[in-house]
Structure formats: structure tokens, C-alpha cells
């Protein structure tokens, strides 16, 4: 079932990525490490979608096939799961071999992650200045509402445990005070998300089309928001 468009030499380049490691006090929540293998293998066999496979010396590993992925990559996620993303042209065998060759790398990062998480657990986040946060978020909401022609009823800035923002049926918008800890781009994403809900009460195609107009690729931002899950860590 194998067919190779090129020779079977596998490793062409290795890249380590440490994204936004220090730009936020709670950096450990967002620790994520990826190693990438550029590969020229051409593979036609239908692949598994997502599967947990136990790897000697590492334990359970999540293997996921991605239609969009261009590279074979290994990611150590904040919850200490190891994930191997497999582009559609790469076989599971190759993915496993790649992981086998990177076990020391994965272990090193798992250890580092554990240490950081222990340190993080001992260092609470610095408190938010509530009145400053309220002013900043209200000002930004008003600015964006005016800029894009939205009307809302009331605004509440709260310490919410599970949500970044809500928009009620009466168009009252609640924003989570913790938003001020996020990058500006994501603050705007949440605020605009709630503003667009004043017109679209669901997450329909129309809703996302309008979001895209304001923020570019809204779903990319929605994905980034997942890195900042509430109630974790
Ligand atoms: Zn929504």
C-alpha cells in the first residue's frame, strides 16, 4: 500500500517551537512544545483518525490524522499529553518511528513541564486591579460597538468562573474580568463575539461571516482561545 513520490529518506529538518513562553504570568497554562518533521513520503492507505497508542518508554500517546497538517509533528500539551499529528500523506509506521527517535526530547519536555507546573502551583497570579480592568474593558467595548455599529443594553464586568463573555436575550453583555490578562487581539475577539450576538443569537454561518469581517479569521482566534481555557491549572 505504500507508494513513495520521493526517496524514503525521512528527516529533512527539525524545528523546535516554544510559543509565547514568557508573555504572560500564567505561562505554564499555555506551555506547548512541538517538534516538526518535514517529510516527503507519499502514502495512500486510509489512516486512522485519532487513536491512543501506548509507546514503550513514554506511555499513552495520541495519534491524530489531520487533513490540513503539512508536517508530521509531536506536541507536548499543557496537560502533559503527547500528541502526534500526522498529515494525510504520512503513514502511521513513519509517525511511530519519528516518535521513537524523539523519545528523549519528549521526556525532557515532559519533565520541564512538570517542574514548571509545580512552580506555577506555588505562585498565584498577581491580582487584577478591578477598577482599571472595568474601565479598560468598558472603554474597549464602547469603542468597538461604535466602530462597527452595534448597540447593547447594559455591560457587566464580572469574575466569571467558566465564561469569557455572554450576551443575554436583552442584549446585556457580561465580560470576564480576567480578559485583561489576555493578548489584545483575543480581548477584541471576545468583545466582538458578544457584540455580534446582539444581532445573531447563535453561532450560525452568518454569525461567523460577520466575525470574519471584523477580525479576519475568527475561527483561528477561537482556536487560540482554547489555549486560555478558564478553570484549568
Ligand atoms: Zn457565542
Boltz pocket constraint, residues with backbone or C-beta under 6 A from the ligand:
constraints:
  - pocket:
      binder: B
      contacts: [[A, 193], [A, 197], [A, 202], [A, 203]]
      max_distance: 6.0
